[in-house]
């Protein structure tokens, strides 16, 4: 095995040592898990109410529309604004939308 092909082992996990990146990854996993559970619950409820696959597809498609529509604008704003404030604002918005 050449030097470039070696598995780097513990060095690969060095990013997860205590610090800002570790907190970000853990927070992201928790947030994303909540989002996935919400999508599953919505699909489950809709499936129980209507039993129509087309409606499940439409609901999941509709959930992705904002990401597609806002990506170009959000990308340019992210280049100009403070990343930390953007992250905090989007997480708060996601919590509010999940509760609503």
Secondary structure, 3 states (H helix, E strand, C coil): CCHHHCCCHHHHHHHHCCCHHHHHHHHHHHHHHHHHHHHHHHHHHHHHHHCCHHHHHHHHHHHHHHHHHHHHHHHHHHHHCCHHHHHHHHHHHHHHHHHC
